[in-house]
Amino acid sequence: MPSERYFFAPEIAAEFRRLIGIAMKVPDTTHVQQSLKHAEPVRLKLRVNYSYPEGVPLQSMPSTLLMNLPKLPPELDYRVVGHDLVLRDTIGNLIVDLIPNAMP
């Protein structure tokens, strides 16, 4: 049975969780947490290869957190949905992959 994971293989997901953990432990972690709380929180169940729902806000990523993650090409972005880290195709509005429970 094929896996739904395309980019975030278990080893890669573990590394992303580690990088996110580092970003959340720095002295300025309150900035990251406040940024996530002040943004319009999104909580919904997403599936790989499905569209990001129309009309649902795209929660922005705190710059402190983005600096700790690999840079993406312009046609992809990271989003936080609940505790999940989502990789989204910005052109097709498609969920490319996600890491469940990536955010503490």
PyMOL commands that set and color helices and strands:
alter all, ss='L'
color gray80, all
select helices_A, chain A and resi 10-25+29-38+63-66
alter helices_A, ss='H'
color red, helices_A
select strands_A, chain A and resi 76-81+84-89+94-99
alter strands_A, ss='S'
color yellow, strands_A
deselect
rebuild
show_as cartoon
